[in-house]
């Protein structure tokens, strides 16, 4: 590594997203030199579209990173289902572009994948050695990215996240952000699905685990989600509780109540088996993580 045993030059793709907004500061605090890139025009972030192979090659050659943190992806599950060409070009070909550029420059890669590569039929939490079988376009496009990274590179981390929460009011377009926004608009009744289960993933905890992983050089496949199991209904109830909204009614509904283009797995429950075995699991329970996130992002301080 060019910066000493712990200091690295890290190029981050998708740095302006909900995970990147938490991860980049954590990487810097750990002493790394960080080069954030994204297709957005956010201040301090250089433009890079990972679907453009020439541009990816130029960035990697110019910046000479020790490691590329590949976050850029299309994570809208329903958009992926409706626009499969877009999904595979972004999530699969974009990942191939990054992997080939890193192969040419002999730098490591962290590829952020998803527990959504599984079909959801398992009754126990999914572990790293379970066989993927995605049931929607998003999961397939991310799994093909995993295959490309593991085939082209030796020094890589594939890290699967669960139901992501992070980024705060301006970046969180996922479930927690949507529920808080409904409340902010005056909703008195919320409906949330109680027949699908998963493991939330707090971006801050995820980022702290990633820092330790890249320092360890223990390359391979990892799960990194908050501990415990939750339905969307349970998460919505906990959000209301943490915000002190005792007058809000949260009603459980089946997934049929919200017809969506993409199938969702019954279970996206995960266990961080590899991190546990290495005594490197810094994640909190989903309840602790959600409390910390709500307090940091939506409850006025002071």
C-alpha positions as CSV (number, residue, x, y, z in Angstrom):
1,X,0.0,0.0,0.0
2,X,1.3,3.4,-0.9
3,X,0.3,5.2,2.3
4,X,1.9,2.9,4.9
5,X,0.4,-0.1,6.7
6,X,-3.0,1.4,7.5
7,X,-3.3,4.5,5.3
8,X,-4.6,3.8,1.8
9,X,-5.6,5.7,-1.3
10,X,-9.3,4.8,-1.8
11,X,-11.4,5.6,-4.8
12,X,-15.1,5.5,-4.0
13,X,-17.8,5.0,-6.7
14,X,-21.4,6.1,-5.8
15,X,-20.0,8.2,-3.0
16,X,-22.9,10.7,-3.0
17,X,-25.5,8.0,-2.1
18,X,-26.9,7.1,1.3
19,X,-24.1,4.7,2.1
20,X,-21.3,6.8,0.7
21,X,-22.3,9.8,2.7
22,X,-21.6,7.8,5.9
23,X,-18.7,5.8,4.6
24,X,-16.4,8.5,3.1
25,X,-16.1,10.4,6.5
26,X,-15.4,7.1,8.3
27,X,-12.7,6.2,5.8
28,X,-11.1,9.6,6.2
29,X,-11.3,9.4,10.0
30,X,-9.4,6.1,9.8
31,X,-6.5,8.0,8.1
32,X,-7.2,7.1,4.5
33,X,-7.0,9.4,1.4
34,X,-10.4,9.3,-0.1
35,X,-11.4,10.2,-3.7
36,X,-15.2,10.3,-3.9
37,X,-16.9,9.9,-7.3
38,X,-20.5,9.8,-8.4
39,X,-22.8,10.6,-11.3
40,X,-24.3,13.4,-9.1
41,X,-22.9,16.9,-9.1
42,X,-22.5,17.0,-5.3
43,X,-19.8,19.4,-4.1
44,X,-16.5,17.6,-3.5
45,X,-17.4,14.6,-5.6
46,X,-15.8,14.0,-9.0
47,X,-18.1,12.9,-11.8
48,X,-17.7,9.2,-12.8
49,X,-20.3,7.0,-14.5
50,X,-19.2,3.4,-13.9
51,X,-21.0,2.4,-17.1
52,X,-18.4,4.2,-19.1
53,X,-15.4,1.8,-19.3
54,X,-13.0,4.4,-20.7
55,X,-13.8,6.9,-18.0
56,X,-13.4,4.2,-15.3
57,X,-10.0,3.1,-16.7
58,X,-8.9,6.8,-16.8
59,X,-9.9,7.4,-13.2
60,X,-8.2,4.3,-11.9
61,X,-5.0,5.0,-13.8
62,X,-4.9,8.7,-12.8
63,X,-5.7,8.2,-9.1
64,X,-3.6,5.1,-8.6
65,X,-5.8,3.8,-5.7
66,X,-4.8,1.0,-3.4
67,X,-8.4,0.0,-3.3
68,X,-11.7,0.9,-5.1
69,X,-14.8,1.0,-2.9
70,X,-17.5,0.1,-5.5
71,X,-20.8,1.5,-4.2
72,X,-22.3,2.7,-7.4
73,X,-25.5,0.8,-8.3
74,X,-29.1,1.0,-9.2
75,X,-30.8,-0.1,-5.9
76,X,-34.4,0.7,-6.9
77,X,-35.7,-2.9,-7.0
78,X,-38.8,-2.0,-8.9
79,X,-37.0,0.2,-11.5
80,X,-34.6,-2.8,-12.1
81,X,-37.6,-5.0,-12.7
82,X,-39.2,-2.6,-15.2
83,X,-35.9,-1.7,-16.8
84,X,-33.7,-4.8,-16.8
85,X,-31.3,-3.5,-19.4
86,X,-30.6,-0.5,-17.2
87,X,-30.2,-2.8,-14.2
88,X,-27.7,-5.1,-15.8
89,X,-25.7,-2.3,-17.5
90,X,-25.4,-0.4,-14.2
91,X,-25.0,-3.2,-11.7
92,X,-23.3,-5.9,-13.8
93,X,-21.4,-4.2,-16.6
94,X,-20.5,-1.3,-14.3
95,X,-19.0,-3.7,-11.9
96,X,-17.1,-5.5,-14.7
97,X,-15.7,-2.1,-15.8
98,X,-14.4,-1.5,-12.2
99,X,-13.1,-5.0,-11.8
100,X,-11.2,-4.9,-15.1
101,X,-9.7,-1.5,-14.4
102,X,-8.5,-2.7,-11.0
103,X,-7.1,-5.9,-12.5
104,X,-5.0,-3.8,-14.9
105,X,-3.7,-1.6,-12.0
106,X,-3.4,-4.4,-9.5
107,X,-5.6,-2.7,-6.8
108,X,-8.1,-4.3,-4.5
109,X,-11.9,-3.9,-4.7
110,X,-14.7,-3.8,-2.2
111,X,-18.0,-4.7,-4.0
112,X,-21.2,-3.9,-2.1
113,X,-23.8,-6.5,-2.8
114,X,-27.1,-7.5,-1.2
115,X,-28.8,-10.2,0.8
116,X,-31.3,-10.0,-2.0
117,X,-29.3,-12.6,-4.0
118,X,-31.2,-15.3,-2.1
119,X,-34.7,-16.6,-2.8
120,X,-36.0,-16.2,0.8
121,X,-37.1,-19.8,1.3
122,X,-34.7,-20.6,4.1
123,X,-36.2,-20.5,7.6
124,X,-32.9,-19.7,9.3
125,X,-30.7,-16.6,8.6
126,X,-28.7,-16.7,5.4
127,X,-25.0,-17.2,5.9
128,X,-22.1,-16.6,3.4
129,X,-22.0,-20.2,2.3
130,X,-25.7,-20.5,1.4
131,X,-26.4,-20.8,-2.4
132,X,-27.8,-17.7,-4.0
133,X,-31.0,-17.9,-6.0
134,X,-32.3,-14.4,-6.7
135,X,-36.0,-14.0,-7.6
136,X,-35.9,-10.5,-9.2
137,X,-33.8,-8.6,-11.7
138,X,-32.1,-6.5,-9.0
139,X,-30.8,-9.6,-7.2
140,X,-29.7,-11.2,-10.4
141,X,-27.8,-8.1,-11.6
142,X,-26.0,-7.9,-8.3
143,X,-25.2,-11.6,-8.2
144,X,-23.7,-11.4,-11.7
145,X,-21.5,-8.6,-10.4
146,X,-20.3,-10.8,-7.5
147,X,-19.4,-13.6,-10.0
148,X,-17.4,-11.1,-12.1
149,X,-15.4,-9.7,-9.2
150,X,-14.6,-13.2,-7.8
151,X,-13.6,-14.4,-11.3
152,X,-11.4,-11.5,-12.4
153,X,-9.7,-10.6,-9.1
154,X,-7.8,-12.2,-6.2
155,X,-7.8,-9.3,-3.8
156,X,-11.5,-8.4,-3.2
157,X,-14.1,-8.1,-0.6
158,X,-17.7,-8.8,-1.5
159,X,-19.9,-7.5,1.3
160,X,-23.6,-8.1,1.3
161,X,-25.9,-5.6,3.0
162,X,-29.5,-5.9,4.1
163,X,-32.3,-3.4,4.3
164,X,-30.1,-0.2,4.3
165,X,-30.8,2.8,6.5
166,X,-28.6,5.8,6.6
167,X,-27.9,9.2,4.9
168,X,-30.5,11.2,6.9
169,X,-33.2,13.4,5.6
170,X,-31.5,14.3,2.3
171,X,-30.2,10.9,1.3
172,X,-32.5,8.2,2.8
173,X,-34.9,7.1,0.0
174,X,-35.5,3.7,1.6
175,X,-38.0,2.5,4.1
176,X,-37.0,4.4,7.2
177,X,-36.8,7.7,5.2
178,X,-40.2,7.1,3.6
179,X,-41.9,6.4,7.0
180,X,-40.4,9.5,8.6
181,X,-41.4,11.6,5.6
182,X,-45.0,10.3,5.8
183,X,-45.0,11.4,9.4
184,X,-43.6,14.8,8.6
185,X,-46.4,15.3,6.1
186,X,-49.0,14.7,8.8
187,X,-49.9,11.1,8.3
188,X,-51.9,9.7,11.3
189,X,-52.1,6.1,10.1
190,X,-49.3,4.0,8.7
191,X,-49.6,0.7,7.0
192,X,-46.6,-1.6,6.8
193,X,-46.0,-5.2,5.6
194,X,-45.8,-7.9,8.3
195,X,-45.2,-11.0,6.1
196,X,-41.7,-10.2,4.8
197,X,-38.7,-10.3,7.1
198,X,-35.2,-9.0,6.9
199,X,-32.1,-7.7,8.6
200,X,-31.8,-3.9,8.6
201,X,-28.3,-2.5,8.0
202,X,-27.2,0.8,9.5
203,X,-24.8,2.6,7.2
204,X,-22.6,3.8,10.1
205,X,-22.1,0.3,11.6
206,X,-21.6,-1.1,8.1
207,X,-18.9,1.5,7.4
208,X,-17.1,0.8,10.7
209,X,-17.0,-2.9,9.9
210,X,-15.7,-2.1,6.4
211,X,-12.8,-0.1,7.8
212,X,-11.7,-3.1,9.9
213,X,-12.1,-5.5,7.0
214,X,-10.0,-3.6,4.6
215,X,-7.2,-3.2,7.2
216,X,-7.3,-7.0,7.9
217,X,-6.6,-7.9,4.2
218,X,-8.8,-11.0,4.9
219,X,-10.3,-11.0,1.4
220,X,-13.5,-12.8,0.6
221,X,-17.2,-12.8,1.0
222,X,-19.0,-11.3,4.0
223,X,-22.5,-10.5,5.3
224,X,-22.8,-7.3,7.2
225,X,-26.2,-6.5,8.6
226,X,-27.6,-5.4,12.0
227,X,-28.3,-8.3,14.4
228,X,-31.8,-9.6,14.7
229,X,-34.9,-10.1,12.5
230,X,-37.6,-7.5,11.7
231,X,-40.7,-7.1,9.5
232,X,-41.4,-3.7,7.9
233,X,-44.3,-3.4,10.3
234,X,-42.0,-3.9,13.4
235,X,-39.6,-1.3,12.0
236,X,-42.4,1.2,11.4
237,X,-43.7,0.7,14.9
238,X,-40.2,1.3,16.4
239,X,-39.7,4.5,14.3
240,X,-43.0,5.9,15.7
241,X,-41.9,5.0,19.2
242,X,-38.5,6.6,18.8
243,X,-40.0,9.8,17.5
244,X,-42.4,9.9,20.4
245,X,-45.5,9.8,18.1
246,X,-47.8,8.0,20.4
247,X,-50.9,9.2,18.5
248,X,-49.9,7.5,15.3
249,X,-51.6,4.2,14.4
250,X,-49.4,1.5,12.7
251,X,-51.4,-1.2,10.9
252,X,-50.0,-4.5,9.7
253,X,-50.9,-5.5,6.1
254,X,-49.9,-8.3,3.8
255,X,-47.5,-7.6,0.9
256,X,-50.5,-8.0,-1.4
257,X,-51.7,-4.6,-0.1
258,X,-48.8,-2.9,-1.9
259,X,-48.6,-4.5,-5.4
260,X,-45.2,-3.9,-6.8
261,X,-43.5,-4.8,-10.1
262,X,-40.7,-6.9,-8.5
263,X,-41.1,-10.0,-6.3
264,X,-39.7,-9.7,-2.8
265,X,-38.3,-12.6,-1.0
266,X,-40.2,-13.8,2.1
267,X,-36.9,-13.6,4.1
268,X,-33.8,-11.5,3.7
269,X,-32.7,-12.3,7.2
270,X,-28.9,-12.6,7.5
271,X,-26.2,-13.6,9.9
272,X,-22.7,-12.1,9.8
273,X,-21.1,-15.5,10.2
274,X,-17.7,-14.7,8.8
275,X,-17.4,-11.5,10.8
276,X,-18.4,-13.4,13.9
277,X,-15.9,-16.1,13.4
278,X,-13.1,-13.5,13.0
279,X,-14.4,-11.6,16.1
280,X,-14.9,-8.5,13.8
281,X,-18.7,-8.0,14.0
282,X,-19.2,-4.4,15.3
283,X,-22.8,-4.2,14.3
284,X,-25.6,-3.5,16.9
285,X,-29.0,-5.0,17.1
286,X,-31.4,-3.4,14.6
287,X,-33.3,-1.8,17.5
288,X,-30.2,-0.2,18.9
289,X,-29.0,0.9,15.4
290,X,-32.4,2.3,14.5
291,X,-32.6,4.3,17.7
292,X,-29.1,5.8,17.1
293,X,-30.0,6.6,13.5
294,X,-33.3,8.3,14.4
295,X,-31.7,10.3,17.2
296,X,-28.8,11.4,15.0
297,X,-30.8,12.3,11.9
298,X,-34.3,13.4,12.9
299,X,-34.4,14.5,16.5
300,X,-33.2,18.1,17.1
301,X,-30.1,18.3,19.2
302,X,-29.6,20.7,22.1
